[in-house]
Amino acid sequence: MFLKNTLSRHVSITTRLLAGVAVTSAALGMPVQAAEDEDLSALLEEIVVTARFKEESLQDVGSSIRAYGSENIDDMGLENVADLALSTPGLNLQDRGPGRNEISIRGVGRTVVPQDLLPINSSVGLYFDDVPVNIAVGTQLDIRFWDINRVEVLRGPQGTLFGEGAEGGALRYFSENPSLNEFEASIEVDGSQVDGGELDGGVRAAVSIPLIEDKLGLRLSANHINQGGFIDNSFDGGGEVNGYSVDNFRAVLLAEPNDFFSARIMATYEEMEQDMLWFVNGDPEDLTFDHRGSEGKTSDEYTIVSANLGFNFESFKVESITSYYDRERDTFQPDLIYSSLDTIAASGLMSAVNGSPTFVQSDAFIAAETGWEQLSQEFRIISNFDGPFNFVAGAFYRDFELELGGDGACNPDYVTLFALPAECTTDIANAFAPGNPTTTNNEGEQISVFFESTWEINEQWALITGVRSHKEDIDLSIGGASFSLFTGLAAFPLTTETVSVEEVLPKVSVEFTPNEDLLAYLSYSEGVKNGNLNSPLSVAQIEALAPGTGAQYNSYEPELAKSIELGLKSTLLDGSLQVNMAAFQTKIEDLQTQQFIGGLFAVITNATDNTSEGFEIESTWAVNENLTLFASGNYVKTENDDDFIFRDNAGTAFDVLTPAGTSAPYTPEYTLSVGGQVVFPDLAFESDLVLNAQYVHTGDYTITFEDNSTELGDYGLFNLSAGLENETWSLKLRVDNLLNTIEVVSVQDLDDDILPFFLTPAAFGGLGFAASDIPSGFSFNEFGVNRPRTVSASFRYNF
């Protein structure tokens, strides 16, 4: 009944919004009904995708794919993956600010409390120009949507063609190609004002130069973004603390000297500088971060270089894709736990710890580094036979190294909590000094071979079968100095282990095409995500609590996704209406999830299995050449199959059970996106007036994988834009979040992790303080919020 009432309410909103667009058009003199002799078949942009490593129309692929061409990206004002998630049914995001995103598709994602330095693989594959760019931590790369040709969102396991890490799906970004026959150039400047925040600004440019006509071309692009903050620090005069800047540079060299050979060389470099992280720790609607210490600073830079070589034979093509990917992320951010305890201590509320008055210095912080380096090589053979049988075959190799560490996690004003000295001693400082950091290293090699064939049984039926043999060995090591609640500062011995993954990932699909406007399909596919090693610090502290139990948590196993999907793609009303829909069920075996042993020490375990099921629908209707409407939405339910202990306090009353049927975190039960575009041709200055409207709604979702978890969601956002455009220039005004809706969209749930520990001193050697010491309403939690209303203007000129 709840779902029925909710959907009815939002269908009503959709109807009113679309009707409003149509009424506005009629009021301004633009006909809503199409003329009888008007050809509507070419009004919808055809998007060509390469989800099966060959160029195909989106409507001809028997798989659930949402694709955005460059025109879509521009019209909808998409700038990054956060915007993409709002417009794509089934694509969900734990939005914690730039470069700290956790991505899931159809409820398949990381079910852990988000942590930047937690070594666990992503469930969604990320690819830029066919280079895999996701890394095994919770800080996935943000691709800026400037000079991007298209974005493909592939839903469901993609293990056969994309391998490990694409068990939930894949996001594929493709940059623009150079023109080989004419000079092209464009420049764009913009400015924006976020409600209650600072002015933003940016400038970007692209130039395409044909070096040898029809044979060799070069494209250069650059993008500078300066985003002002909107979260205030009340302790230093109210200045905004979450601003950031981005500089991105890209070069693409394309050579097509003849019909046989082609080469595409791409190099991208980006650097982001960010102030404090994108969260608040007071009343979320106040948009404040209360901290008296050092200002935060994060730098995030990456380099991607790829070489794609193509050899065209009469009946098949051979491709070689060689790539190098390097990313360095350095973070110096306030330690909110210690800073929050300082607030209690400064008020005289903190009890004695270890028999002496204790407080936390105000300049508590965390300094950490993430480094990723990767080399990869892929070979593909793509057939183009005249007969009913064709195939794609290939091999993939990747060598990578991940290093997580901290070389500045202490300063003279750090902590005296748990009887540490008021100032860092030489021994403590040296333990965390460069050259002796706490480090986590992952080094691995992957070798995969894959094959996928298509057999057109007749004009209506086709059978697609595929298989991938995936083998990967990861050498893991963790060691160095760590702070233990039981041993104080200690140098833990180096812990090493090898995690090996060997999986055969099948796929089978049947496609039925009764006519050129309909495609129905039924498919089965599998995907896998690697296992990894848990932090030896957590394992050691578990061992201290319960001797003989720590070793079982040293590592965790891979998880496997098995999915079945039934879909329909249709083109109706003489080609002017497209309606695509799909229903699915995905079973996850050995789900990697988080358990808190002793109530505090987090480890990843294969604690349960999981089931996700639901449906999505997407539609676009070109009413006539001047009016286009769209609507899309989805429903998904993802639940664990078995009971497991989420917080294990050795059988005490503080145990927290996650019963079977509990919803997985950060998966909205439903989402909705509706809107439209109206074009008034030749309105002024020999240009068209283009109006765009969009409403997006996000349903309820939980934040942790436990019973009675805090729920977020159930909010809507309106976006509007208006622009004058022609082939030479465009001037646009855009308002995002028109009603200035401020919502908590993610939570670092530290209350459940920290407060039980401090409130149970008897269980932890006398450490802790009384519940009466905590001020009413006090929270350790970090709240991520969406961006307030933002008004922006941009001007683009094409040379």
C-alpha positions in Angstrom: 0.0 0.0 0.0 2.9 2.4 0.8 4.5 1.8 -2.6 1.2 2.1 -4.4 0.4 5.4 -2.6 3.9 6.7 -3.2 4.0 5.9 -6.9 0.5 7.3 -7.3 1.7 10.6 -5.7 4.7 10.9 -7.9 2.8 9.9 -11.1 0.6 12.8 -10.2 3.6 15.1 -9.9 4.9 13.7 -13.2 1.6 14.4 -14.9 1.4 17.9 -13.6 5.0 18.7 -14.6 4.7 17.4 -18.1 1.3 19.0 -18.5 2.8 22.3 -17.4 5.5 22.1 -20.0 2.9 21.4 -22.7 0.6 24.2 -21.5 3.5 26.6 -21.4 4.3 25.7 -25.0 0.8 26.2 -26.1 0.5 29.5 -24.3 3.6 30.8 -26.1 2.2 29.9 -29.4 4.1 26.6 -30.1 1.8 23.7 -31.2 1.9 20.7 -29.0 0.3 18.3 -31.5 2.5 17.1 -34.3 1.3 17.9 -37.8 0.0 14.9 -39.7 2.6 15.1 -42.4 5.5 15.7 -40.0 8.3 13.1 -40.1 9.0 12.3 -36.4 11.3 9.3 -36.9 14.5 11.4 -36.9 13.6 13.7 -33.9 15.2 11.5 -31.2 18.9 11.4 -31.2 20.3 8.0 -32.0 23.0 7.1 -29.5 25.6 4.6 -30.6 27.1 2.5 -27.9 30.0 -0.1 -27.7 28.8 -2.1 -24.8 29.6 -5.3 -26.7 32.9 -3.8 -28.2 31.3 -3.0 -31.5 29.2 0.0 -32.6 25.5 -0.6 -32.2 22.4 1.5 -31.7 21.3 1.6 -28.1 17.9 0.2 -29.1 19.5 -2.8 -30.8 21.3 -4.1 -27.7 19.5 -6.7 -25.6 20.7 -5.2 -22.3 19.7 -2.5 -19.8 21.8 0.5 -20.7 21.4 4.2 -20.1 23.5 6.3 -22.5 24.1 10.0 -22.7 25.5 11.7 -25.8 27.2 15.0 -25.8 23.9 16.8 -26.6 22.2 15.1 -23.7 25.0 16.0 -21.3 24.9 19.6 -22.4 21.0 19.9 -22.3 20.7 18.3 -18.9 23.6 20.2 -17.4 25.5 17.1 -16.3 28.9 17.9 -14.8 29.9 14.7 -12.8 28.7 11.4 -11.5 26.5 12.9 -8.8 24.4 14.6 -11.6 24.4 11.3 -13.5 23.1 9.4 -10.6 20.1 11.7 -10.2 19.0 11.1 -13.8 19.8 7.4 -14.1 17.4 4.8 -12.6 19.2 2.2 -10.6 22.5 4.2 -10.4 23.0 5.2 -6.7 25.6 7.2 -5.0 26.9 7.7 -1.4 27.7 11.3 -2.2 30.4 12.5 0.2 31.8 15.2 -2.0 34.3 15.3 -4.9 36.4 12.2 -5.3 34.8 10.3 -2.3 31.9 8.6 -4.0 30.6 5.1 -3.4 28.7 3.9 -6.5 26.2 1.0 -6.7 23.9 -0.2 -9.4 20.6 -2.0 -8.7 21.5 -2.3 -5.1 24.9 -4.1 -5.8 27.6 -2.0 -4.1 29.8 -1.8 -1.1 27.7 -2.4 2.0 30.2 -1.0 4.4 30.4 2.2 6.4 32.2 4.5 3.9 35.9 4.9 4.8 38.5 6.4 2.5 41.3 4.0 3.5 39.4 0.7 3.8 40.9 -1.7 1.2 37.9 -3.2 -0.4 37.1 -3.4 -4.1 34.4 -1.6 -5.9 31.3 -3.4 -7.1 30.9 -1.1 -10.2 33.5 -1.0 -12.9 34.7 2.5 -14.0 36.3 3.0 -17.4 37.7 6.0 -19.2 38.3 5.5 -22.9 38.3 1.7 -22.1 40.9 2.1 -19.3 39.7 0.7 -15.9 40.1 3.5 -13.4 38.3 2.3 -10.2 40.6 1.5 -7.2 40.2 -0.7 -4.1 39.2 2.1 -1.7 36.2 4.3 -1.0 37.4 7.3 -3.0 36.3 6.6 -6.6 37.4 8.9 -9.4 35.2 11.8 -10.6 35.2 12.3 -14.3 34.4 15.9 -15.3 31.9 16.0 -18.2 33.8 18.5 -20.4 34.7 17.4 -23.9 33.0 14.1 -23.3 31.5 12.3 -26.3 29.2 9.9 -24.4 28.6 8.1 -21.1 27.3 4.6 -20.9 25.7 3.1 -17.8 25.6 -0.7 -18.1 23.3 -2.3 -15.5 23.7 -5.8 -14.1 26.8 -8.0 -13.9 29.2 -7.4 -16.8 31.7 -10.1 -15.9 32.1 -11.7 -19.3 33.4 -8.6 -21.2 34.6 -6.5 -18.3 35.8 -8.9 -15.6 36.3 -8.4 -11.9 34.8 -5.4 -10.2 31.8 -5.0 -12.6 29.5 -7.3 -10.7 26.9 -4.6 -10.3 27.5 -3.0 -13.7 29.8 -0.5 -15.3 30.2 3.2 -16.0 32.0 4.0 -19.3 33.2 7.4 -20.2 34.5 8.3 -23.7 36.3 11.5 -24.6 35.8 13.4 -27.9 37.8 12.5 -31.0 39.7 15.0 -33.1 38.3 16.1 -36.4 40.3 14.9 -39.4 39.0 17.3 -42.0 38.3 20.7 -40.4 39.5 23.0 -37.6 37.2 23.2 -34.6 37.5 25.2 -31.4 35.4 26.4 -28.5 35.7 28.3 -25.3 33.3 28.5 -22.4 33.2 30.6 -19.3 30.8 30.4 -16.4 30.0 31.8 -13.0 27.6 30.6 -10.3 26.3 31.5 -6.9 25.4 28.9 -4.3 22.8 30.0 -1.7 24.6 31.2 1.4 28.0 30.4 -0.1 30.7 31.8 -2.3 30.9 32.7 -6.0 32.1 30.0 -8.3 33.7 30.3 -11.7 35.3 28.3 -14.4 36.8 28.4 -17.9 37.3 25.6 -20.4 38.4 25.3 -24.0 38.9 22.7 -26.7 40.6 22.8 -30.1 40.7 20.2 -32.8 43.4 20.5 -35.5 43.6 18.3 -38.6 47.3 17.8 -39.0 47.0 15.8 -42.2 43.6 16.1 -43.8 41.5 12.9 -43.4 44.5 11.1 -41.9 45.8 12.7 -38.7 44.2 15.0 -36.2 45.0 16.4 -32.7 42.5 17.5 -30.1 43.5 19.5 -27.0 41.2 20.5 -24.1 41.5 22.1 -20.8 39.0 22.7 -17.9 39.4 24.9 -14.8 36.7 24.7 -12.1 36.6 26.8 -9.0 33.8 25.8 -6.7 33.1 28.0 -3.7 32.1 26.4 -0.4 28.8 26.5 1.3 29.6 24.9 4.7 30.7 27.4 7.4 33.2 26.8 10.2 31.6 28.7 13.2 34.9 28.7 15.1 36.9 30.8 12.6 34.5 33.6 11.6 32.1 31.6 9.6 34.2 31.2 6.5 33.2 28.5 4.0 35.3 25.3 4.3 34.3 23.0 1.5 35.4 24.7 -1.6 37.6 23.1 -4.2 39.3 23.7 -7.5 40.0 21.4 -10.5 42.5 21.7 -13.4 42.2 19.1 -16.2 44.2 18.8 -19.4 43.7 16.3 -22.2 45.3 15.5 -25.6 44.0 13.0 -28.1 45.9 12.1 -31.3 43.9 10.2 -33.9 45.5 8.6 -37.0 43.6 6.9 -39.8 46.2 6.7 -42.6 44.2 4.0 -44.5 41.3 1.6 -44.2 43.5 -1.0 -42.5 45.1 0.8 -39.6 44.0 3.3 -37.0 45.6 4.6 -33.8 44.2 6.7 -31.0 46.6 8.0 -28.3 45.1 9.8 -25.3 46.6 11.5 -22.3 44.7 13.1 -19.4 46.0 14.9 -16.3 43.9 16.3 -13.6 44.6 17.9 -10.2 42.0 18.8 -7.6 42.6 20.8 -4.5 39.9 20.7 -1.8 39.5 22.4 1.6 37.7 20.5 4.4 35.6 17.5 3.4 32.0 17.8 2.3 30.2 17.2 5.6 28.6 19.0 8.5 28.6 18.0 12.2 25.9 20.2 13.6 22.3 20.7 12.6 22.5 19.8 8.9 20.2 22.7 7.9 22.7 25.1 9.5 25.4 23.9 7.1 28.1 24.3 9.7 31.3 22.3 10.6 32.4 23.1 14.1 36.2 22.7 14.4 38.8 24.8 16.2 41.9 23.4 14.7 43.8 23.3 11.5 42.0 23.7 8.2 41.7 20.6 6.1 43.3 20.1 2.8 43.1 17.4 0.2 44.9 17.0 -3.1 43.9 14.5 -5.7 45.7 14.1 -9.0 45.7 11.4 -11.7 47.2 10.6 -15.0 45.7 8.3 -17.7 47.6 7.4 -20.9 46.2 5.0 -23.4 47.0 3.8 -26.9 44.3 2.1 -28.9 45.5 0.4 -32.1 43.1 -1.0 -34.6 43.7 -3.4 -37.5 40.8 -3.9 -40.0 40.8 -7.2 -41.9 38.1 -8.2 -44.4 35.9 -10.0 -41.9 37.2 -9.1 -38.5 39.0 -6.3 -36.5 41.9 -6.6 -34.1 42.3 -4.1 -31.3 45.1 -3.5 -28.9 44.5 -1.2 -25.9 47.6 -0.4 -23.8 47.2 1.9 -20.8 48.9 3.5 -17.8 46.9 4.9 -14.8 48.4 6.7 -11.8 46.5 8.4 -9.0 47.8 10.1 -5.8 45.4 11.4 -3.1 46.8 13.1 0.0 44.4 14.0 2.8 45.0 16.2 5.8 41.6 16.5 7.6 40.3 17.1 11.1 39.7 14.0 13.2 36.1 14.6 14.2 36.1 12.1 17.0 38.8 13.7 19.0 37.7 17.2 18.1 34.2 16.3 19.3 35.5 14.9 22.5 37.4 18.2 22.9 34.0 20.0 22.9 32.8 17.8 25.8 36.1 18.3 27.6 36.2 22.1 27.2 32.8 22.2 28.8 34.1 20.4 31.9 31.9 17.4 31.1 34.6 14.8 30.4 35.2 12.3 33.1 38.6 11.1 34.2 40.2 8.5 32.0 42.9 6.2 33.5 42.7 8.2 36.7 43.7 11.6 35.4 41.7 14.5 34.0 41.8 14.1 30.2 41.0 16.3 27.3 41.6 16.4 23.6 43.7 19.1 22.0 41.8 21.1 19.4 44.1 20.4 16.5 43.4 16.7 16.2 43.7 15.6 12.6 44.2 12.7 10.3 46.9 12.7 7.5 46.7 9.9 4.9 47.9 9.1 1.5 46.5 6.9 -1.3 48.6 5.8 -4.2 47.6 3.7 -7.2 49.7 2.7 -10.2 48.5 0.4 -12.9 49.6 -1.0 -16.3 47.1 -2.8 -18.4 46.9 -4.5 -21.8 43.9 -5.8 -23.7 43.6 -7.5 -27.0 40.3 -8.0 -28.8 39.2 -9.8 -32.0 35.8 -8.6 -33.2 34.3 -10.4 -36.2 32.2 -9.0 -39.0 31.1 -12.1 -40.9 28.3 -11.9 -43.4 26.6 -15.0 -42.0 24.5 -15.5 -38.8 27.5 -16.1 -36.5 29.8 -13.4 -35.0 32.0 -13.2 -32.0 34.1 -11.1 -29.7 37.2 -12.7 -28.1 40.1 -11.3 -26.2 42.6 -11.3 -23.4 43.2 -8.8 -20.6 46.3 -8.3 -18.3 46.6 -5.8 -15.5 49.5 -5.2 -13.0 48.7 -2.8 -10.2 50.0 -1.5 -6.9 47.9 0.2 -4.2 49.6 1.9 -1.2 47.6 3.4 1.7 49.5 5.1 4.4 50.0 8.1 6.7 53.1 10.1 7.3 51.8 13.0 9.3 49.2 11.6 11.7 50.7 13.3 14.8 51.7 16.9 15.7 52.6 18.6 19.0 49.0 19.3 19.8 47.6 15.9 19.1 45.9 14.0 21.9 46.2 13.2 25.6 43.3 10.8 25.4 44.0 7.4 26.9 47.0 8.7 28.9 49.1 9.7 25.9 51.5 12.6 26.7 50.2 16.2 26.2 52.7 16.6 23.4 54.1 14.1 20.9 57.3 12.6 22.2 60.2 11.9 19.8 59.3 8.2 19.7 55.7 8.9 18.7 56.7 11.5 16.1 59.3 9.1 14.6 56.8 6.3 14.5 54.6 8.3 12.1 57.4 10.1 10.3 58.0 9.8 6.6 60.0 6.6 5.9 58.2 4.7 8.7 54.5 5.2 8.0 51.6 2.9 8.7 51.1 1.4 5.3 48.8 -1.0 3.5 50.1 -2.5 0.2 48.2 -4.4 -2.4 50.2 -5.7 -5.4 48.4 -7.8 -7.9 48.3 -9.3 -11.4 45.2 -10.2 -13.3 45.0 -12.4 -16.4 41.7 -13.0 -18.1 40.5 -14.4 -21.4 37.0 -14.0 -22.7 34.7 -15.0 -25.6 31.2 -13.9 -26.5 29.3 -15.1 -29.6 26.1 -14.1 -31.3 24.1 -16.6 -33.4 21.2 -15.2 -35.4 19.0 -18.2 -35.5 16.6 -16.5 -38.0 15.4 -13.0 -38.6 13.7 -12.8 -35.3 15.7 -14.9 -32.8 19.3 -14.6 -31.7 21.3 -16.4 -29.1 24.2 -14.7 -27.3 26.6 -16.8 -25.2 29.8 -15.8 -23.4 32.4 -16.8 -20.9 35.3 -15.3 -19.1 38.1 -17.0 -17.3 39.4 -14.7 -14.6 42.5 -15.3 -12.5 44.0 -12.8 -10.1 46.6 -12.9 -7.4 46.9 -10.1 -4.9 49.8 -9.9 -2.5 48.8 -8.0 0.6 50.9 -6.5 3.4 50.1 -4.2 6.3 52.5 -3.0 8.9 54.1 -0.1 10.7 53.1 2.0 13.7 49.5 2.1 14.9 47.7 3.5 17.9 45.9 0.7 19.8 43.4 1.4 22.6 45.0 -1.4 24.6 48.7 -1.2 23.9 49.0 2.6 23.2 51.3 3.4 20.3 52.9 0.3 18.9 54.7 -1.0 15.9 52.8 -3.9 14.6 54.7 -6.6 12.7 54.3 -6.8 9.0 51.3 -8.9 8.0 51.4 -10.5 4.6 48.9 -12.7 2.7 48.1 -13.6 -0.8 44.5 -13.6 -2.0 43.8 -15.5 -5.2 40.7 -15.4 -7.3 39.8 -17.9 -10.0 36.4 -17.7 -11.5 34.7 -18.7 -14.7 32.0 -16.1 -15.5 29.3 -17.2 -17.9 26.6 -15.3 -19.8 23.7 -16.4 -21.9 21.0 -14.3 -23.5 18.1 -14.8 -25.9 16.8 -11.9 -28.0 13.5 -11.8 -29.9 12.9 -9.1 -32.5 9.4 -9.4 -34.0 9.9 -6.2 -36.0 12.4 -3.3 -36.3 10.7 -1.4 -33.5 10.6 -4.1 -30.8 13.3 -6.1 -29.0 12.6 -8.4 -26.1 15.4 -10.3 -24.3 16.0 -12.7 -21.4 19.6 -13.0 -20.0 21.6 -14.6 -17.3 25.1 -13.2 -16.3 27.6 -13.4 -13.5 30.1 -11.1 -11.9 32.8 -11.2 -9.2 34.5 -8.9 -6.7 37.9 -9.8 -5.1 38.5 -10.5 -1.5 41.1 -8.7 0.5 43.0 -8.4 3.9 41.5 -6.8 7.0 43.4 -4.2 9.0 45.9 -6.0 11.4 45.2 -3.2 13.9 41.5 -4.2 14.1 42.5 -7.9 14.2 45.0 -7.3 17.0 42.5 -5.4 19.1 39.9 -8.2 18.6 42.6 -10.6 19.7 43.2 -8.5 22.8 39.5 -8.6 23.6 39.2 -12.3 23.0 42.4 -14.2 22.7 42.4 -16.9 20.0 39.6 -15.2 17.9 41.5 -12.6 15.9 43.1 -14.9 13.3 39.7 -15.8 11.7 39.3 -12.1 10.7 42.6 -11.8 8.8 41.0 -11.8 5.4 37.7 -12.2 3.6 36.7 -14.1 0.4 35.5 -12.9 -3.0 31.7 -12.4 -3.6 29.9 -13.6 -6.6 26.8 -12.1 -8.3 24.3 -14.1 -10.4 21.6 -12.2 -12.2 18.7 -12.8 -14.4 17.1 -10.0 -16.4 13.9 -9.7 -18.6 13.7 -6.6 -20.8 11.9 -4.9 -23.6 13.0 -2.0 -25.9 10.4 -0.4 -28.0 10.2 2.5 -30.5 6.6 3.7 -31.0 4.5 6.5 -32.6 6.3 6.5 -35.9 9.7 6.6 -34.2 9.0 9.5 -31.9 8.6 7.6 -28.6 11.0 5.2 -27.0 10.1 3.1 -24.0 12.6 0.7 -22.5 12.0 -1.4 -19.4 13.6 -4.3 -17.5 13.0 -6.5 -14.5 15.8 -8.3 -12.7 16.9 -10.4 -9.8 20.5 -10.5 -8.6 21.7 -13.0 -6.0 25.0 -12.2 -4.2 26.8 -15.2 -2.7 29.3 -14.5 0.2 28.4 -10.8 0.4 31.3 -8.8 1.7 29.9 -6.7 4.6 31.1 -5.0 7.7 30.9 -6.4 11.2 32.0 -4.6 14.4 33.7 -7.0 16.7 33.7 -5.8 20.3 31.2 -3.2 19.2 34.0 -1.0 17.7 36.6 -2.8 15.6 35.4 -3.0 12.1 36.3 -5.9 9.8 35.0 -7.1 6.5 33.5 -10.6 6.5 31.5 -12.8 4.2 28.6 -12.8 6.7 25.6 -13.5 4.5 24.1 -13.8 1.0 22.0 -11.1 -0.5 19.1 -10.7 -3.0 18.3 -7.6 -5.1 15.2 -7.5 -7.3 13.2 -4.8 -9.0 12.5 -3.1 -12.3 13.3 0.2 -14.2 11.5 2.1 -17.0 12.8 4.9 -19.2 10.9 6.8 -21.9 11.5 9.7 -24.2 8.8 11.3 -26.4 9.5 13.8 -29.2 6.0 15.4 -29.4 7.2 17.4 -32.3 10.4 19.0 -33.5 10.2 21.6 -30.7 9.0 19.7 -27.7 10.6 16.6 -26.1 9.4 15.0 -22.8 11.0 12.3 -20.7 10.2 10.2 -17.7 12.1 7.4 -16.0 12.1 5.6 -12.7 12.9 2.4 -10.9 12.0 0.2 -7.9 14.6 -2.0 -6.2 14.6 -4.0 -3.0 17.9 -5.5 -1.7 17.9 -7.7 1.4 20.2 -10.1 3.1 19.2 -13.8 3.0 20.5 -14.8 6.4 20.7 -13.4 10.0 24.1 -12.1 11.1 25.6 -10.2 14.0 26.3 -6.6 12.9 27.8 -5.5 16.2 29.3 -8.4 18.2 29.9 -7.6 21.8 30.7 -11.2 22.8 27.1 -12.1 23.5 26.3 -9.1 25.7 23.2 -7.0 25.6 25.0 -4.7 23.3 24.9 -7.2 20.4 23.1 -5.9 17.3 21.5 -8.5 15.1 20.9 -7.9 11.4 18.0 -10.3 10.7 17.2 -11.7 7.3 15.3 -9.3 5.1 17.1 -6.2 6.2 17.6 -3.6 3.5 21.1 -3.0 2.3 22.4 0.6 2.8 22.3 3.5 0.3 19.8 1.8 -2.0 16.7 4.0 -2.4 13.6 1.8 -2.8 12.5 3.9 -5.8 13.7 6.9 -7.8 11.9 9.1 -10.3 13.1 11.6 -12.9 10.8 13.6 -15.2 11.1 16.6 -17.4 11.1 18.1 -20.8 12.7 20.5 -23.3 11.0 23.2 -25.3 12.6 25.0 -28.2 11.4 28.3 -29.6 13.2 28.6 -33.0 14.7 31.9 -34.3 13.4 33.8 -31.3 16.2 36.5 -30.9 19.7 37.3 -32.2 19.3 34.6 -34.9 19.2 32.0 -32.1 16.8 29.5 -30.5 15.4 29.8 -27.0 15.8 26.4 -25.3 14.0 25.7 -22.0 14.7 22.6 -19.9 12.9 21.4 -16.7 13.6 18.4 -14.6 12.3 17.0 -11.3 14.1 14.2 -9.6 12.9 12.3 -6.5 14.8 9.9 -4.3 13.0 7.5 -2.1 13.9 6.2 1.4 17.1 4.4 2.1 19.1 3.2 5.1 22.7 4.1 6.0 24.0 0.9 7.6 23.3 -2.8 7.2 21.5 -3.3 10.5 18.0 -3.5 11.7 16.3 -0.2 12.5 19.1 1.7 10.7 18.6 5.5 10.3 16.7 6.3 7.1 17.4 9.1 4.7 15.9 10.1 1.4 12.3 10.8 0.3 13.0 14.2 -1.2 12.7 15.9 -4.5 14.8 18.5 -6.5 13.8 20.8 -9.3 16.3 22.0 -11.9 15.5 24.6 -14.6 17.6 26.1 -17.4 17.1 28.6 -20.2 19.4 29.4 -23.1 19.9 31.2 -26.3 21.7 29.0 -28.8 22.9 28.8 -32.4 25.8 27.1 -34.1 28.3 29.9 -33.2 27.5 30.7 -29.6 25.2 29.9 -26.6 24.2 31.9 -23.5 22.6 29.8 -20.7 21.1 30.5 -17.3 20.6 27.5 -15.0 19.0 27.0 -11.5 19.7 23.7 -9.7 17.7 22.8 -6.6 15.3 25.6 -7.3 13.4 25.2 -4.0 16.7 25.1 -2.0 16.0 21.7 -0.5 18.7 20.8 2.0 18.8 17.1 2.8 21.3 14.7 4.6 22.3 12.3 1.8 25.0 10.3 3.6 26.1 9.7 7.2 29.3 8.5 8.7 27.6 6.8 11.6 30.2 7.3 14.3 27.7 7.4 17.2 27.0 3.7 16.9 30.7 3.0 16.6 32.1 5.2 19.3 29.5 5.9 22.0 28.9 2.3 23.0 32.7 2.0 23.5 33.0 5.0 25.8 29.8 4.3 27.7 30.8 0.7 28.7 34.1 1.3 30.7 33.8 -2.0 32.5 34.1 -3.9 29.2 37.2 -1.9 28.2 39.5 -1.9 31.1 37.9 1.2 32.9 38.1 3.5 29.9 35.1 5.7 29.2 32.8 8.3 30.6 29.2 8.3 31.9 26.2 8.8 29.7 25.3 11.9 31.9 28.6 13.5 30.6 27.3 13.8 27.1 25.4 17.0 26.3 21.8 16.6 25.0 21.8 16.2 21.3 25.5 15.7 21.0 26.7 13.5 18.1 29.9 12.3 16.7 28.2 11.7 13.3 29.4 13.3 10.1 26.5 14.3 7.8 26.9 14.7 4.0 24.5 17.1 2.5 23.4 18.0 -1.0 24.3 21.3 -2.7 21.9 24.2 -1.9 20.2 26.2 -4.6 22.8 27.2 -7.2 22.3 29.9 -9.9 24.8 29.7 -12.8 25.4 31.4 -16.1 27.6 30.3 -18.9 28.7 31.6 -22.3 30.2 29.4 -25.0 31.7 30.5 -28.4 32.5 28.1 -31.2 35.2 29.1 -33.7 
